[in-house]
Amino acid sequence: MKTITKHIIAITLTLSISELFASPQMPDYIIFRKDTIATYNLILEQYLQSQETTYTEHIFELTFREGSSLNCWRGYQAIYKIENERLYLVDIINCGELINRKIDKKQSLKKIKSIFGEKFKDDKVYIDWFEGDINFPLTDEVLRWDGVFYKIFKKERVVNISNGFVHKVEDVDNYIDDPKRIDRRNKNVISDIFFKELKKTKWKNFNDFDCSEKYLVTIDENGNVSKVKMFYSDEEIEQYYEKDEFSFCINKILTALKDLKFDIIKNKGIPISEDIYIEIWIEDNWKVENWTN
């Protein structure tokens, strides 16, 4: 399967270069029980996406990305408040204003009013469009991060909201530490754990199938290895792989890893699955090398 790697290498290089421009983004904030806490939930964006008028090029008089900090591509931050068990939008500020404690309230309210019109009442907007969970950290320990904005903290407070009304507030622990299972706090080391198992596998086969490729290994909600798939699209797989060779390699990796049991990770208190990227290379002597990095 080394053939497809040559065809995809240009795309891979392009993706690698684009990733250099991804930067951690400033969070929004929520005022809750007299505390102002960072939140990584894009609530305002849900409203914008539901409207016919788009703000892709021009958001609240701030040109999208043009002149914006690498840490604030949206060009603004939103501040929410839970008051009388209801969720409100109270400010739309320029990047970093809250850090400097110099919020331009006049400009903030002007921005909100220009978007929400009659929904803007008593210097705030009732967020009746939002339904779901809002989470914010109770600890600094981050379990997962998308590399740009969203983070999962080990301990969080989760506020369940329906049509802008608070239904439930719960403190959750997003990590189940089972001494009988493999620690998976650090996502970066999981591929090494996989590779140790793959080294034990006999890759030599009668058909000379070569499994040198990129894969995504799924650890499911229960912490078990449940699926292996190619890193590429179905169209690319169909074009470059023989069916028998493809099936052989997928089954070979799944068989080698399926007995691994990992700790369970949750998001907002709900167990989640995740895909782990691995890349292996089979030498001519059938020894496997870890090319993940």
DOFITOR-743221 format. One record per residue (C-alpha): residue number from 1; residue in three letters; x, y, z negated. Coordinates in Angstrom, 3 decimals, padded with zeros to 6 digits. Layout:
// DOFITOR-743221
<site k="NUM" r="ALA" u="X" v="Y" w="Z"/>
...
// end
This chain:
// DOFITOR-743221
<site k="1" r="MET" u="000.000" v="000.000" w="000.000"/>
<site k="2" r="LYS" u="002.967" v="002.320" w="000.263"/>
<site k="3" r="THR" u="001.582" v="003.633" w="003.578"/>
<site k="4" r="ILE" u="-001.117" v="005.848" w="002.117"/>
<site k="5" r="THR" u="001.364" v="007.594" w="-000.171"/>
<site k="6" r="LYS" u="003.170" v="008.983" w="002.878"/>
<site k="7" r="HIS" u="-000.108" v="010.252" w="004.349"/>
<site k="8" r="ILE" u="-001.162" v="011.923" w="001.100"/>
<site k="9" r="ILE" u="002.174" v="013.433" w="000.028"/>
<site k="10" r="ALA" u="001.511" v="016.806" w="001.679"/>
<site k="11" r="ILE" u="-001.834" v="017.097" w="-000.101"/>
<site k="12" r="THR" u="-000.246" v="016.157" w="-003.413"/>
<site k="13" r="LEU" u="002.395" v="018.851" w="-003.037"/>
<site k="14" r="THR" u="-000.279" v="021.424" w="-002.270"/>
<site k="15" r="LEU" u="-002.243" v="020.454" w="-005.364"/>
<site k="16" r="SER" u="000.858" v="020.614" w="-007.522"/>
<site k="17" r="ILE" u="001.602" v="024.156" w="-006.369"/>
<site k="18" r="SER" u="-001.977" v="025.310" w="-006.986"/>
<site k="19" r="GLU" u="-001.884" v="023.907" w="-010.509"/>
<site k="20" r="LEU" u="000.901" v="026.349" w="-011.337"/>
<site k="21" r="PHE" u="-001.670" v="029.125" w="-011.211"/>
<site k="22" r="ALA" u="-003.991" v="027.492" w="-013.771"/>
<site k="23" r="SER" u="-003.736" v="029.346" w="-017.072"/>
<site k="24" r="PRO" u="-005.409" v="028.966" w="-020.463"/>
<site k="25" r="GLN" u="-008.476" v="031.193" w="-020.455"/>
<site k="26" r="MET" u="-009.629" v="033.499" w="-023.241"/>
<site k="27" r="PRO" u="-012.697" v="032.084" w="-025.013"/>
<site k="28" r="ASP" u="-016.016" v="033.738" w="-025.665"/>
<site k="29" r="TYR" u="-017.112" v="034.401" w="-029.254"/>
<site k="30" r="ILE" u="-020.147" v="033.655" w="-031.365"/>
<site k="31" r="ILE" u="-021.144" v="035.491" w="-034.546"/>
<site k="32" r="PHE" u="-022.519" v="032.850" w="-036.881"/>
<site k="33" r="ARG" u="-023.159" v="033.218" w="-040.594"/>
<site k="34" r="LYS" u="-020.999" v="036.347" w="-040.844"/>
<site k="35" r="ASP" u="-018.057" v="034.699" w="-039.064"/>
<site k="36" r="THR" u="-016.865" v="035.528" w="-035.552"/>
<site k="37" r="ILE" u="-015.632" v="032.285" w="-034.014"/>
<site k="38" r="ALA" u="-014.162" v="031.351" w="-030.634"/>
<site k="39" r="THR" u="-016.436" v="029.192" w="-028.504"/>
<site k="40" r="TYR" u="-015.607" v="027.334" w="-025.299"/>
<site k="41" r="ASN" u="-019.124" v="027.102" w="-023.886"/>
<site k="42" r="LEU" u="-019.957" v="029.004" w="-020.695"/>
<site k="43" r="ILE" u="-023.446" v="030.155" w="-021.683"/>
<site k="44" r="LEU" u="-023.662" v="033.396" w="-019.695"/>
<site k="45" r="GLU" u="-022.445" v="031.630" w="-016.571"/>
<site k="46" r="GLN" u="-025.466" v="029.310" w="-016.683"/>
<site k="47" r="TYR" u="-027.712" v="032.325" w="-016.296"/>
<site k="48" r="LEU" u="-025.642" v="033.822" w="-013.478"/>
<site k="49" r="GLN" u="-025.681" v="030.560" w="-011.551"/>
<site k="50" r="SER" u="-029.467" v="030.381" w="-011.798"/>
<site k="51" r="GLN" u="-029.972" v="033.790" w="-010.192"/>
<site k="52" r="GLU" u="-030.281" v="034.476" w="-006.471"/>
<site k="53" r="THR" u="-027.855" v="037.386" w="-006.775"/>
<site k="54" r="THR" u="-024.312" v="036.104" w="-007.040"/>
<site k="55" r="TYR" u="-021.425" v="037.836" w="-008.774"/>
<site k="56" r="THR" u="-018.609" v="035.937" w="-007.131"/>
<site k="57" r="GLU" u="-016.996" v="039.016" w="-005.641"/>
<site k="58" r="HIS" u="-017.998" v="041.649" w="-008.150"/>
<site k="59" r="ILE" u="-018.882" v="040.960" w="-011.780"/>
<site k="60" r="PHE" u="-020.125" v="043.773" w="-013.979"/>
<site k="61" r="GLU" u="-018.087" v="046.376" w="-012.075"/>
<site k="62" r="LEU" u="-014.967" v="044.244" w="-012.518"/>
<site k="63" r="THR" u="-013.613" v="042.791" w="-009.298"/>
<site k="64" r="PHE" u="-013.378" v="039.031" w="-009.756"/>
<site k="65" r="ARG" u="-009.762" v="038.023" w="-010.465"/>
<site k="66" r="GLU" u="-008.361" v="041.143" w="-008.800"/>
<site k="67" r="GLY" u="-006.173" v="042.808" w="-011.388"/>
<site k="68" r="SER" u="-007.400" v="040.439" w="-014.097"/>
<site k="69" r="SER" u="-005.083" v="038.771" w="-016.549"/>
<site k="70" r="LEU" u="-004.040" v="035.220" w="-015.722"/>
<site k="71" r="ASN" u="-005.654" v="034.351" w="-019.055"/>
<site k="72" r="CYS" u="-008.986" v="035.965" w="-018.148"/>
<site k="73" r="TRP" u="-009.924" v="035.166" w="-014.563"/>
<site k="74" r="ARG" u="-013.604" v="035.988" w="-015.182"/>
<site k="75" r="GLY" u="-012.596" v="039.566" w="-015.917"/>
<site k="76" r="TYR" u="-014.704" v="039.701" w="-019.065"/>
<site k="77" r="GLN" u="-015.593" v="037.912" w="-022.315"/>
<site k="78" r="ALA" u="-019.048" v="037.415" w="-023.801"/>
<site k="79" r="ILE" u="-020.013" v="037.750" w="-027.449"/>
<site k="80" r="TYR" u="-023.064" v="035.916" w="-028.786"/>
<site k="81" r="LYS" u="-024.860" v="036.040" w="-032.103"/>
<site k="82" r="ILE" u="-027.160" v="033.656" w="-033.942"/>
<site k="83" r="GLU" u="-029.705" v="035.717" w="-035.816"/>
<site k="84" r="ASN" u="-032.944" v="034.503" w="-037.384"/>
<site k="85" r="GLU" u="-032.267" v="031.068" w="-035.871"/>
<site k="86" r="ARG" u="-032.145" v="032.506" w="-032.352"/>
<site k="87" r="LEU" u="-029.251" v="032.905" w="-029.941"/>
<site k="88" r="TYR" u="-028.539" v="036.325" w="-028.452"/>
<site k="89" r="LEU" u="-026.021" v="037.898" w="-026.097"/>
<site k="90" r="VAL" u="-024.784" v="041.060" w="-027.807"/>
<site k="91" r="ASP" u="-021.711" v="042.143" w="-025.863"/>
<site k="92" r="ILE" u="-019.909" v="041.760" w="-022.548"/>
<site k="93" r="ILE" u="-016.422" v="043.153" w="-023.044"/>
<site k="94" r="ASN" u="-013.219" v="043.615" w="-021.097"/>
<site k="95" r="CYS" u="-010.581" v="040.953" w="-021.686"/>
<site k="96" r="GLY" u="-008.914" v="041.233" w="-025.071"/>
<site k="97" r="GLU" u="-011.067" v="044.012" w="-026.470"/>
<site k="98" r="LEU" u="-012.054" v="042.002" w="-029.525"/>
<site k="99" r="ILE" u="-008.427" v="041.203" w="-030.309"/>
<site k="100" r="ASN" u="-007.650" v="044.903" w="-030.356"/>
<site k="101" r="ARG" u="-010.831" v="045.588" w="-032.362"/>
<site k="102" r="LYS" u="-011.719" v="048.428" w="-030.000"/>
<site k="103" r="ILE" u="-014.916" v="047.353" w="-028.291"/>
<site k="104" r="ASP" u="-016.395" v="049.941" w="-025.968"/>
<site k="105" r="LYS" u="-019.986" v="049.388" w="-027.074"/>
<site k="106" r="LYS" u="-021.414" v="051.871" w="-024.583"/>
<site k="107" r="GLN" u="-019.819" v="050.124" w="-021.618"/>
<site k="108" r="SER" u="-020.714" v="046.714" w="-023.012"/>
<site k="109" r="LEU" u="-024.411" v="047.507" w="-023.276"/>
<site k="110" r="LYS" u="-024.365" v="049.130" w="-019.840"/>
<site k="111" r="LYS" u="-023.049" v="045.903" w="-018.326"/>
<site k="112" r="ILE" u="-025.678" v="043.800" w="-020.078"/>
<site k="113" r="LYS" u="-028.538" v="046.100" w="-019.080"/>
<site k="114" r="SER" u="-027.418" v="046.169" w="-015.437"/>
<site k="115" r="ILE" u="-027.750" v="042.390" w="-015.280"/>
<site k="116" r="PHE" u="-030.708" v="041.588" w="-017.509"/>
<site k="117" r="GLY" u="-032.941" v="044.614" w="-017.071"/>
<site k="118" r="GLU" u="-036.134" v="044.138" w="-019.082"/>
<site k="119" r="LYS" u="-034.644" v="041.188" w="-020.950"/>
<site k="120" r="PHE" u="-032.377" v="043.693" w="-022.674"/>
<site k="121" r="LYS" u="-034.125" v="044.705" w="-025.907"/>
<site k="122" r="ASP" u="-032.814" v="046.150" w="-029.172"/>
<site k="123" r="ASP" u="-029.233" v="046.160" w="-027.821"/>
<site k="124" r="LYS" u="-029.237" v="042.399" w="-027.147"/>
<site k="125" r="VAL" u="-030.625" v="039.695" w="-024.872"/>
<site k="126" r="TYR" u="-032.488" v="036.647" w="-026.147"/>
<site k="127" r="ILE" u="-030.878" v="033.642" w="-024.457"/>
<site k="128" r="ASP" u="-034.031" v="031.721" w="-023.616"/>
<site k="129" r="TRP" u="-032.370" v="029.952" w="-020.675"/>
<site k="130" r="PHE" u="-029.947" v="027.884" w="-022.722"/>
<site k="131" r="GLU" u="-030.709" v="024.379" w="-023.916"/>
<site k="132" r="GLY" u="-028.029" v="022.132" w="-025.336"/>
<site k="133" r="ASP" u="-025.220" v="022.093" w="-027.867"/>
<site k="134" r="ILE" u="-022.768" v="024.849" w="-028.703"/>
<site k="135" r="ASN" u="-019.617" v="023.739" w="-030.483"/>
<site k="136" r="PHE" u="-016.918" v="025.681" w="-032.242"/>
<site k="137" r="PRO" u="-013.888" v="024.503" w="-034.207"/>
<site k="138" r="LEU" u="-013.606" v="023.756" w="-037.904"/>
<site k="139" r="THR" u="-009.931" v="022.818" w="-037.486"/>
<site k="140" r="ASP" u="-007.006" v="023.768" w="-035.246"/>
<site k="141" r="GLU" u="-006.428" v="020.167" w="-034.126"/>
<site k="142" r="VAL" u="-007.285" v="019.875" w="-030.423"/>
<site k="143" r="LEU" u="-008.098" v="016.393" w="-029.116"/>
<site k="144" r="ARG" u="-008.693" v="017.258" w="-025.476"/>
<site k="145" r="TRP" u="-008.289" v="020.329" w="-023.300"/>
<site k="146" r="ASP" u="-009.125" v="020.729" w="-019.637"/>
<site k="147" r="GLY" u="-006.000" v="022.868" w="-019.176"/>
<site k="148" r="VAL" u="-007.980" v="026.030" w="-018.506"/>
<site k="149" r="PHE" u="-010.939" v="026.662" w="-020.777"/>
<site k="150" r="TYR" u="-012.851" v="023.881" w="-022.510"/>
<site k="151" r="LYS" u="-011.442" v="022.264" w="-025.657"/>
<site k="152" r="ILE" u="-012.570" v="019.437" w="-027.926"/>
<site k="153" r="PHE" u="-011.511" v="019.904" w="-031.543"/>
<site k="154" r="LYS" u="-011.225" v="017.057" w="-034.023"/>
<site k="155" r="LYS" u="-013.697" v="018.669" w="-036.389"/>
<site k="156" r="GLU" u="-016.404" v="020.932" w="-035.050"/>
<site k="157" r="ARG" u="-019.665" v="022.569" w="-035.971"/>
<site k="158" r="VAL" u="-022.345" v="021.725" w="-033.415"/>
<site k="159" r="VAL" u="-025.405" v="023.926" w="-033.048"/>
<site k="160" r="ASN" u="-028.274" v="022.344" w="-031.114"/>
<site k="161" r="ILE" u="-030.329" v="024.922" w="-029.236"/>
<site k="162" r="SER" u="-033.525" v="024.617" w="-027.202"/>
<site k="163" r="ASN" u="-034.718" v="027.615" w="-025.189"/>
<site k="164" r="GLY" u="-032.524" v="029.836" w="-027.335"/>
<site k="165" r="PHE" u="-033.878" v="028.571" w="-030.673"/>
<site k="166" r="VAL" u="-031.626" v="026.785" w="-033.196"/>
<site k="167" r="HIS" u="-032.956" v="023.320" w="-033.991"/>
<site k="168" r="LYS" u="-030.056" v="021.713" w="-035.805"/>
<site k="169" r="VAL" u="-026.620" v="022.529" w="-037.206"/>
<site k="170" r="GLU" u="-024.235" v="019.639" w="-037.834"/>
<site k="171" r="ASP" u="-020.545" v="019.274" w="-038.708"/>
<site k="172" r="VAL" u="-018.934" v="016.415" w="-036.782"/>
<site k="173" r="ASP" u="-015.640" v="014.555" w="-036.625"/>
<site k="174" r="ASN" u="-014.788" v="013.802" w="-032.996"/>
<site k="175" r="TYR" u="-012.210" v="011.105" w="-033.687"/>
<site k="176" r="ILE" u="-012.720" v="007.614" w="-035.131"/>
<site k="177" r="ASP" u="-009.380" v="006.411" w="-036.463"/>
<site k="178" r="ASP" u="-009.512" v="002.611" w="-036.520"/>
<site k="179" r="PRO" u="-006.293" v="000.953" w="-037.779"/>
<site k="180" r="LYS" u="-007.111" v="-002.087" w="-035.635"/>
<site k="181" r="ARG" u="-007.187" v="-000.002" w="-032.462"/>
<site k="182" r="ILE" u="-004.642" v="002.038" w="-030.485"/>
<site k="183" r="ASP" u="-004.222" v="005.697" w="-031.378"/>
<site k="184" r="ARG" u="-005.273" v="007.923" w="-028.474"/>
<site k="185" r="ARG" u="-005.012" v="011.407" w="-029.927"/>
<site k="186" r="ASN" u="-002.231" v="012.218" w="-027.481"/>
<site k="187" r="LYS" u="-003.595" v="011.592" w="-023.996"/>
<site k="188" r="ASN" u="-000.141" v="011.983" w="-022.429"/>
<site k="189" r="VAL" u="001.225" v="008.769" w="-023.959"/>
<site k="190" r="ILE" u="-001.637" v="006.501" w="-022.904"/>
<site k="191" r="SER" u="-000.166" v="005.937" w="-019.433"/>
<site k="192" r="ASP" u="003.024" v="004.649" w="-021.108"/>
<site k="193" r="ILE" u="000.933" v="002.209" w="-023.134"/>
<site k="194" r="PHE" u="-000.663" v="000.990" w="-019.915"/>
<site k="195" r="PHE" u="002.703" v="000.594" w="-018.235"/>
<site k="196" r="LYS" u="004.038" v="-001.617" w="-021.029"/>
<site k="197" r="GLU" u="001.225" v="-004.047" w="-020.273"/>
<site k="198" r="LEU" u="001.708" v="-003.799" w="-016.514"/>
<site k="199" r="LYS" u="005.383" v="-004.732" w="-016.912"/>
<site k="200" r="LYS" u="004.271" v="-008.098" w="-018.293"/>
<site k="201" r="THR" u="002.248" v="-008.827" w="-015.173"/>
<site k="202" r="LYS" u="003.577" v="-010.984" w="-012.347"/>
<site k="203" r="TRP" u="003.201" v="-008.906" w="-009.198"/>
<site k="204" r="LYS" u="004.655" v="-011.407" w="-006.753"/>
<site k="205" r="ASN" u="001.881" v="-012.987" w="-004.718"/>
<site k="206" r="PHE" u="001.436" v="-015.336" w="-001.780"/>
<site k="207" r="ASN" u="-000.026" v="-012.646" w="000.486"/>
<site k="208" r="ASP" u="002.693" v="-010.084" w="-000.273"/>
<site k="209" r="PHE" u="000.096" v="-007.550" w="-001.381"/>
<site k="210" r="ASP" u="001.811" v="-004.366" w="-002.538"/>
<site k="211" r="CYS" u="000.017" v="-002.491" w="-005.356"/>
<site k="212" r="SER" u="002.297" v="000.557" w="-005.339"/>
<site k="213" r="GLU" u="-000.196" v="003.388" w="-005.707"/>
<site k="214" r="LYS" u="-002.047" v="005.912" w="-007.850"/>
<site k="215" r="TYR" u="-004.912" v="004.791" w="-010.060"/>
<site k="216" r="LEU" u="-007.445" v="006.085" w="-012.569"/>
<site k="217" r="VAL" u="-008.085" v="003.798" w="-015.513"/>
<site k="218" r="THR" u="-011.313" v="004.386" w="-017.427"/>
<site k="219" r="ILE" u="-011.433" v="004.093" w="-021.210"/>
<site k="220" r="ASP" u="-015.154" v="003.962" w="-021.960"/>
<site k="221" r="GLU" u="-017.254" v="005.337" w="-024.817"/>
<site k="222" r="ASN" u="-016.398" v="002.322" w="-026.959"/>
<site k="223" r="GLY" u="-012.632" v="002.740" w="-026.498"/>
<site k="224" r="ASN" u="-012.336" v="-000.214" w="-024.101"/>
<site k="225" r="VAL" u="-010.671" v="-000.309" w="-020.685"/>
<site k="226" r="SER" u="-013.709" v="-000.836" w="-018.470"/>
<site k="227" r="LYS" u="-012.764" v="000.205" w="-014.929"/>
<site k="228" r="VAL" u="-009.882" v="000.796" w="-012.533"/>
<site k="229" r="LYS" u="-010.186" v="002.786" w="-009.332"/>
<site k="230" r="MET" u="-007.932" v="004.297" w="-006.720"/>
<site k="231" r="PHE" u="-007.013" v="007.952" w="-007.094"/>
<site k="232" r="TYR" u="-008.232" v="008.608" w="-003.556"/>
<site k="233" r="SER" u="-011.636" v="009.074" w="-001.934"/>
<site k="234" r="ASP" u="-013.704" v="006.184" w="-000.605"/>
<site k="235" r="GLU" u="-013.047" v="007.395" w="002.957"/>
<site k="236" r="GLU" u="-009.267" v="007.360" w="002.448"/>
<site k="237" r="ILE" u="-009.387" v="003.923" w="000.858"/>
<site k="238" r="GLU" u="-011.468" v="002.531" w="003.696"/>
<site k="239" r="GLN" u="-009.080" v="003.994" w="006.274"/>
<site k="240" r="TYR" u="-005.774" v="002.898" w="004.762"/>
<site k="241" r="TYR" u="-006.467" v="-000.274" w="002.764"/>
<site k="242" r="GLU" u="-007.310" v="-003.813" w="003.638"/>
<site k="243" r="LYS" u="-010.248" v="-005.016" w="001.559"/>
<site k="244" r="ASP" u="-008.494" v="-008.089" w="000.168"/>
<site k="245" r="GLU" u="-005.386" v="-006.162" w="-000.842"/>
<site k="246" r="PHE" u="-007.460" v="-003.419" w="-002.446"/>
<site k="247" r="SER" u="-009.496" v="-005.911" w="-004.493"/>
<site k="248" r="PHE" u="-006.376" v="-007.798" w="-005.524"/>
<site k="249" r="CYS" u="-004.680" v="-004.710" w="-006.923"/>
<site k="250" r="ILE" u="-007.739" v="-003.350" w="-008.728"/>
<site k="251" r="ASN" u="-008.435" v="-006.696" w="-010.364"/>
<site k="252" r="LYS" u="-004.768" v="-007.224" w="-011.197"/>
<site k="253" r="ILE" u="-004.534" v="-003.947" w="-013.129"/>
<site k="254" r="LEU" u="-007.903" v="-004.370" w="-014.836"/>
<site k="255" r="THR" u="-006.989" v="-007.883" w="-015.967"/>
<site k="256" r="ALA" u="-003.675" v="-006.636" w="-017.372"/>
<site k="257" r="LEU" u="-005.296" v="-003.798" w="-019.367"/>
<site k="258" r="LYS" u="-008.781" v="-005.002" w="-020.308"/>
<site k="259" r="ASP" u="-007.798" v="-006.376" w="-023.724"/>
<site k="260" r="LEU" u="-006.507" v="-003.005" w="-024.950"/>
<site k="261" r="LYS" u="-008.730" v="-001.402" w="-027.604"/>
<site k="262" r="PHE" u="-008.419" v="002.327" w="-028.296"/>
<site k="263" r="ASP" u="-009.785" v="004.679" w="-030.936"/>
<site k="264" r="ILE" u="-013.045" v="006.420" w="-030.017"/>
<site k="265" r="ILE" u="-013.098" v="010.101" w="-029.036"/>
<site k="266" r="LYS" u="-016.262" v="012.182" w="-029.152"/>
<site k="267" r="ASN" u="-017.382" v="015.472" w="-027.655"/>
<site k="268" r="LYS" u="-019.797" v="017.421" w="-029.863"/>
<site k="269" r="GLY" u="-020.180" v="014.254" w="-031.904"/>
<site k="270" r="ILE" u="-021.042" v="012.017" w="-028.921"/>
<site k="271" r="PRO" u="-018.585" v="009.281" w="-027.788"/>
<site k="272" r="ILE" u="-017.077" v="009.939" w="-024.366"/>
<site k="273" r="SER" u="-015.200" v="008.050" w="-021.665"/>
<site k="274" r="GLU" u="-012.152" v="009.402" w="-019.896"/>
<site k="275" r="ASP" u="-009.980" v="008.545" w="-016.898"/>
<site k="276" r="ILE" u="-006.233" v="008.123" w="-017.355"/>
<site k="277" r="TYR" u="-003.995" v="008.693" w="-014.359"/>
<site k="278" r="ILE" u="-001.207" v="006.218" w="-013.651"/>
<site k="279" r="GLU" u="001.128" v="005.670" w="-010.705"/>
<site k="280" r="ILE" u="003.162" v="002.512" w="-010.251"/>
<site k="281" r="TRP" u="005.743" v="001.400" w="-007.728"/>
<site k="282" r="ILE" u="006.513" v="-002.232" w="-006.959"/>
<site k="283" r="GLU" u="010.124" v="-002.835" w="-005.946"/>
<site k="284" r="ASP" u="011.173" v="-005.378" w="-003.347"/>
<site k="285" r="ASN" u="012.140" v="-007.722" w="-006.184"/>
<site k="286" r="TRP" u="008.541" v="-007.390" w="-007.535"/>
<site k="287" r="LYS" u="009.532" v="-005.417" w="-010.592"/>
<site k="288" r="VAL" u="007.200" v="-002.550" w="-011.453"/>
<site k="289" r="GLU" u="008.322" v="001.018" w="-012.066"/>
<site k="290" r="ASN" u="006.397" v="003.781" w="-013.834"/>
<site k="291" r="TRP" u="005.997" v="006.719" w="-011.438"/>
<site k="292" r="THR" u="003.280" v="008.452" w="-013.441"/>
<site k="293" r="ASN" u="005.427" v="011.450" w="-014.214"/>
// end
